[in-house]
Amino acid sequence: MPSQTALKDEHELELLIASRFPIIAIETHEEQRALELLKRCASRRDLPVFTWSITGGWKSTSMQAPLTTPLDPPSALRHVAQVRQPGVYVLLDFHPFLGDPLHVRSGAEIEQSVICALYDSRADQCAAGTAQVAAEIARTRPLSIVMAERIAALRAWAADRTVNAD
């Protein structure tokens, strides 16, 4: 029988999923146990669970065959942004890639699109769904475009004043 702490953790995770938190980070050495917990919580909400790994690509937890060939991290994030199927998308061992600003920004843009879609659906007094998130992603203009001149000016300023971190 699960402990009270385990039941509380499962309940809290299910609340986060039900509340449509766009990103939930779980750091654990017990990957399989965490995936089982996610699958239980998602199944009670009738949501499929998909996992991504650098070596395996995207897979449904209900099937063994991969849904995609292995993808680089930016492609994996684009896949999450473009997919139209509601679900729980798990990025396995993604933490080494969080040092790349592109991956952090892509994740932040996906998160912000979900949040904006929730606000829009609330204002329109309708349930938020995949269509609202997809519309918000389509409306989102990346900072690299919106702030291109300021980024170029900052890079020019930094060129002679800083040392590369590589």
C-alpha positions in Angstrom: 0.0 0.0 0.0 1.4 3.4 -0.9 2.5 5.7 1.9 0.6 8.9 2.7 3.4 10.9 1.2 3.3 9.0 -2.0 -0.5 9.5 -2.2 -0.1 13.2 -1.6 2.6 13.5 -4.3 0.4 11.7 -6.8 -2.6 13.9 -5.9 -0.5 17.0 -6.3 0.8 15.9 -9.6 -2.7 15.1 -10.9 -3.8 18.6 -9.8 -0.9 20.1 -11.7 -1.9 18.2 -14.8 -5.6 19.0 -14.4 -4.7 22.7 -13.9 -3.0 22.5 -17.3 0.4 23.6 -16.0 2.4 23.9 -19.2 5.7 22.6 -17.7 6.2 20.3 -14.8 9.8 19.4 -13.9 10.5 16.2 -12.1 14.0 15.4 -11.0 14.5 11.8 -10.0 16.8 8.8 -10.1 13.7 6.6 -10.4 12.7 7.3 -13.9 10.4 4.3 -14.4 8.6 5.0 -11.1 8.0 8.6 -12.2 6.7 7.5 -15.6 4.3 5.1 -13.9 3.1 7.9 -11.7 2.6 10.2 -14.7 0.7 7.5 -16.6 -1.6 6.9 -13.7 -2.4 10.6 -13.3 -2.8 11.2 -17.0 -5.0 8.1 -17.5 -7.5 9.4 -14.9 -7.7 12.6 -17.1 -7.9 10.5 -20.3 -4.6 11.9 -21.6 -2.0 9.9 -23.4 1.6 10.0 -22.3 4.4 10.5 -24.8 8.1 10.3 -24.0 11.1 11.7 -25.8 14.7 10.7 -25.5 17.7 11.8 -27.6 18.2 8.2 -28.7 14.6 7.0 -29.2 12.7 10.1 -30.4 9.0 10.4 -29.4 7.2 7.3 -28.2 3.7 6.7 -26.9 3.9 4.9 -23.5 1.2 2.6 -24.7 3.2 1.4 -27.8 6.8 0.2 -28.1 7.3 1.5 -31.7 8.7 5.0 -31.9 6.4 7.7 -33.3 9.4 9.6 -34.8 13.0 9.0 -35.5 15.4 10.4 -32.9 15.3 14.1 -32.9 17.6 16.8 -31.8 16.4 18.8 -28.8 15.1 21.8 -30.8 13.1 19.5 -33.1 11.6 17.7 -30.1 10.5 21.1 -28.6 9.0 22.2 -32.0 7.1 18.9 -32.1 5.5 19.6 -28.8 4.6 23.1 -30.0 3.1 21.9 -33.2 1.3 18.7 -32.1 -2.5 19.0 -32.0 -3.1 16.1 -29.6 -3.7 16.9 -26.0 -1.4 14.8 -23.7 1.4 14.7 -21.3 4.8 15.1 -23.1 7.8 13.9 -21.1 11.3 14.9 -22.1 13.7 12.3 -20.6 17.1 13.5 -19.6 16.6 16.9 -21.1 18.5 18.7 -18.4 21.9 18.7 -20.2 20.3 20.7 -23.1 18.9 23.4 -20.8 22.3 25.1 -21.0 21.5 26.1 -24.6 19.4 29.3 -24.6 17.6 28.1 -27.7 16.1 25.2 -25.8 15.2 27.3 -22.8 13.6 29.9 -25.0 11.6 27.4 -27.0 10.3 25.8 -23.8 9.4 29.3 -22.4 7.5 30.2 -25.6 5.5 27.0 -25.4 4.7 27.6 -21.8 3.6 31.2 -22.5 1.5 30.1 -25.4 -0.4 27.7 -23.1 -0.9 30.4 -20.5 -2.1 32.9 -23.1 -4.6 30.3 -24.5 -5.9 29.7 -21.0 -6.5 33.4 -20.5 -8.1 33.7 -23.9 -10.4 30.8 -23.2 -11.4 32.3 -19.9 -12.1 35.6 -21.5 -14.2 33.9 -24.2 -15.9 31.8 -21.5 -15.1 28.5 -23.2 -12.9 25.5 -22.4 -9.3 25.8 -23.4 -8.1 23.2 -25.8 -5.6 22.4 -28.4 -7.1 24.8 -30.9 -6.5 27.7 -28.6 -3.0 26.7 -27.9 -2.2 26.2 -31.6 -3.7 29.6 -32.4 -1.6 31.3 -29.7 1.6 29.6 -31.0 0.8 30.8 -34.5 0.3 34.4 -33.2 3.6 34.3 -31.1 6.4 36.2 -32.7 9.8 35.1 -31.4 11.9 37.7 -29.6 14.7 37.0 -32.1 12.4 38.7 -34.7 10.7 41.3 -32.5 13.9 42.5 -30.9 16.3 41.8 -33.8 17.8 45.3 -33.9 18.3 45.4 -30.1 19.9 42.0 -30.1 22.2 43.0 -33.0 23.2 46.2 -31.2 23.9 44.3 -28.0 26.0 41.7 -29.8 28.0 44.6 -31.5 28.5 46.3 -28.1 29.6 43.0 -26.5 32.0 42.0 -29.3 34.9 44.1 -28.1 34.0 44.2 -24.4 33.5 40.5 -23.4 35.2 37.2 -23.6 33.4 34.2 -25.2 32.2 31.7 -22.7 33.0 28.7 -25.0 
